[in-house]
């Protein structure tokens, strides 16, 4: 009986364990989403370990914006950004491709949208946003410092929104996994009491109950996964679903 009590305590602890709070660190920047001035919150959220590989685009945009404000041309500013430590660590190919494009007389925006560009899907989305900002400056003569700074701010805001979304959905995802695994506790308790599954499910009624329970568990898991997935998808700006 002591083993059964221990199992029940473990299950109750898992159910009562608090999920991550919405405030999470912004990987790659060294700053957290702050609750008050001078403090930061750094909590682990599933999926945030990969965020450092994606935040280099925002860093490149910020470095380029600083260089552009100092009067450096767009092509040279892009090379300065490509040489920054964070960008070199995450995208060592960028400097080489920028230099090759400039040697051919091509614009810098095309390098970011080339089909051969490597990286996670989110980094590719960020690269396309920065490329559009640079294309706007190249094609219309708009101040590159302003378009690049706006792109950098948008990328940081997008990253913060992703962090907040992942942190908010971490709790429901954990609850979904725990509740899906809970039916497995029944056979484990039976084994702890000395009853094998063959004895527990010896009667037709027991087997029918087990089958119905498994079906309901899978249905609940699929439904919960659909709800969480719908909550994690970005909404449309026109207000439609």
C-alpha positions in Angstrom: 0.0 0.0 0.0 2.9 2.4 0.6 3.9 2.1 -3.0 0.3 2.9 -4.1 0.4 6.0 -1.9 3.7 7.0 -3.3 2.3 6.7 -6.8 -0.7 8.8 -5.9 1.5 11.5 -4.4 3.6 11.6 -7.6 0.5 12.0 -9.8 -0.9 14.7 -7.5 2.4 16.6 -7.6 2.5 16.4 -11.4 -1.0 17.8 -11.7 -0.3 20.6 -9.2 3.0 21.6 -10.6 2.8 25.2 -11.9 3.5 25.9 -15.5 6.0 28.6 -16.7 4.8 32.1 -16.2 4.4 34.3 -19.3 7.5 36.3 -18.5 10.4 34.5 -20.1 13.9 35.4 -21.2 14.6 36.6 -24.7 17.3 34.2 -25.9 20.2 35.7 -27.7 19.9 39.2 -26.2 20.8 38.5 -22.6 17.6 40.4 -21.4 14.4 39.0 -20.0 10.9 40.3 -20.4 10.9 42.5 -17.3 8.2 42.9 -14.8 9.7 46.1 -13.3 12.7 48.3 -14.1 16.0 46.7 -13.3 14.8 43.1 -13.0 14.4 40.3 -15.4 12.8 36.9 -15.4 14.6 34.0 -16.9 12.6 30.8 -17.0 13.0 27.7 -19.1 10.3 27.3 -21.8 10.3 24.3 -24.2 11.7 25.4 -27.6 13.5 28.5 -26.4 16.9 26.8 -26.6 16.8 27.1 -30.4 15.9 30.8 -30.3 19.5 31.9 -30.1 20.0 30.5 -33.6 17.1 32.7 -34.9 17.8 36.0 -33.1 20.9 36.7 -35.1 18.8 38.3 -37.8 17.6 41.0 -35.4 21.1 41.5 -34.2 22.4 42.0 -37.7 19.6 44.5 -38.4 20.5 46.4 -35.2 24.2 46.5 -36.0 23.5 47.6 -39.6 21.1 50.4 -38.4 23.8 51.8 -36.1 26.3 51.8 -38.9 23.8 53.5 -41.3 23.0 56.2 -38.7 26.8 56.9 -38.7 26.7 57.6 -42.4 28.0 54.2 -43.7 26.5 53.1 -47.0 24.0 50.2 -47.0 26.5 47.7 -48.6 29.2 48.5 -46.1 26.7 48.5 -43.2 25.6 45.0 -44.2 29.2 43.8 -44.2 29.7 45.3 -40.7 26.6 43.5 -39.5 27.8 40.2 -41.1 31.1 40.5 -39.2 29.5 41.0 -35.7 30.2 38.0 -33.4 26.6 36.8 -33.0 26.0 36.8 -36.7 29.4 35.1 -37.5 28.5 32.4 -34.9 25.0 31.7 -36.3 25.5 32.5 -40.0 29.1 32.4 -41.1 28.0 32.1 -44.7 26.5 35.6 -44.8 29.8 37.6 -45.0 31.1 35.5 -47.9 27.9 35.8 -49.9 27.6 39.5 -49.3 31.1 40.0 -50.5 30.5 37.9 -53.6 27.2 39.8 -54.4 28.9 43.2 -54.0 31.8 42.0 -56.3 29.2 41.2 -58.9 27.5 44.6 -58.4 24.3 43.0 -57.0 22.2 44.5 -54.2 22.5 43.2 -50.6 18.8 42.4 -50.3 19.0 39.6 -52.8 21.6 37.7 -50.6 19.0 37.4 -47.8 16.4 35.8 -50.0 18.6 33.5 -52.1 17.2 30.0 -52.3 20.5 28.6 -50.9 20.2 30.5 -47.7 20.4 28.1 -44.8 18.8 28.3 -41.4 15.6 27.5 -39.3 12.2 28.5 -40.9 11.8 31.4 -38.4 15.2 32.8 -39.3 14.2 32.6 -43.0 11.1 34.6 -42.3 13.1 37.2 -40.4 15.6 37.4 -43.3 12.8 38.1 -45.8 11.5 40.9 -43.6 15.0 42.5 -43.4 15.4 41.9 -47.2 12.2 43.8 -47.9 13.4 46.7 -45.8 16.7 46.9 -47.7 14.9 46.4 -51.0 12.8 49.4 -50.2 15.9 51.5 -49.6 17.6 50.3 -52.8 14.6 50.7 -55.1 13.0 53.9 -53.7 15.9 55.7 -52.1 14.3 55.7 -48.7 16.6 56.3 -45.8 18.2 52.9 -45.1 18.8 53.8 -41.4 15.1 54.2 -40.8 13.9 51.1 -42.7 16.6 48.9 -41.1 15.8 50.3 -37.6 12.1 49.6 -38.2 12.9 46.1 -39.3 15.1 45.5 -36.3 12.3 46.7 -33.9 9.8 44.5 -35.7 12.0 41.5 -35.4 12.5 42.0 -31.7 8.8 42.5 -31.2 8.1 39.3 -33.2 10.6 37.4 -31.1 9.1 38.7 -27.9 5.6 37.6 -29.1 6.9 34.1 -29.9 8.5 33.8 -26.4 5.2 35.0 -24.8 3.2 32.6 -26.8 5.4 29.6 -26.1 5.5 30.4 -22.4 1.7 30.8 -22.2 1.1 27.5 -24.0 3.7 25.6 -22.0 1.3 24.9 -19.2 -1.6 23.5 -21.4 0.9 21.4 -23.3 2.3 19.9 -20.1 -1.2 19.3 -18.7 -2.2 17.6 -21.9 0.7 15.2 -21.7 0.1 14.4 -18.0 -3.6 13.8 -18.4 -2.9 11.6 -21.5 -0.4 9.5 -19.5 -2.6 9.2 -16.4 -4.6 6.1 -17.6 -1.3 4.2 -17.5 -1.3 4.6 -13.7 -4.2 2.1 -13.4 -2.2 -1.0 -14.6 0.8 0.2 -12.5 -1.4 0.4 -9.4 -2.7 -3.1 -10.2 0.9 -4.5 -10.5 1.7 -2.8 -7.2 -1.2 -4.6 -5.6 0.0 -7.9 -7.1 -2.6 -8.0 -9.9 -1.3 -8.6 -13.4 -3.1 -7.0 -16.4 -4.3 -10.5 -17.3 -6.2 -10.6 -14.0 -7.4 -7.0 -14.2 -8.8 -7.3 -17.7 -10.0 -10.9 -17.5 -13.7 -10.2 -17.9 -15.4 -8.8 -21.0 -16.7 -5.8 -19.1 -13.1 -4.9 -18.0 -11.8 -5.2 -21.5 -14.6 -3.2 -22.9 -14.0 -0.5 -20.3 -10.3 -0.5 -21.1 -11.0 -0.1 -24.8 -13.5 2.7 -24.3 -11.1 4.4 -22.0 -8.2 4.2 -24.5 -10.5 5.6 -27.2 -11.6 8.5 -25.1 -8.0 9.2 -24.0 -6.8 9.4 -27.6 -9.8 11.5 -28.6 -9.1 13.9 -25.7 -5.5 14.1 -26.6 -6.3 14.9 -30.3 -8.9 17.5 -29.3 -6.5 19.2 -26.8 -3.7 19.2 -29.3 -6.0 20.9 -31.8 -7.1 23.5 -29.3 -3.5 24.2 -28.3 -2.4 24.3 -32.0 -5.2 26.8 -32.8 -4.2 29.0 -29.9 -0.6 29.0 -31.1 -1.3 30.1 -34.6 -0.9 33.8 -35.3 -4.1 35.7 -36.1 -4.9 37.6 -39.2 -4.7 41.4 -39.2 -8.1 41.7 -41.0 -9.8 40.1 -37.9 -10.8 36.9 -39.6 -10.0 33.5 -38.1 
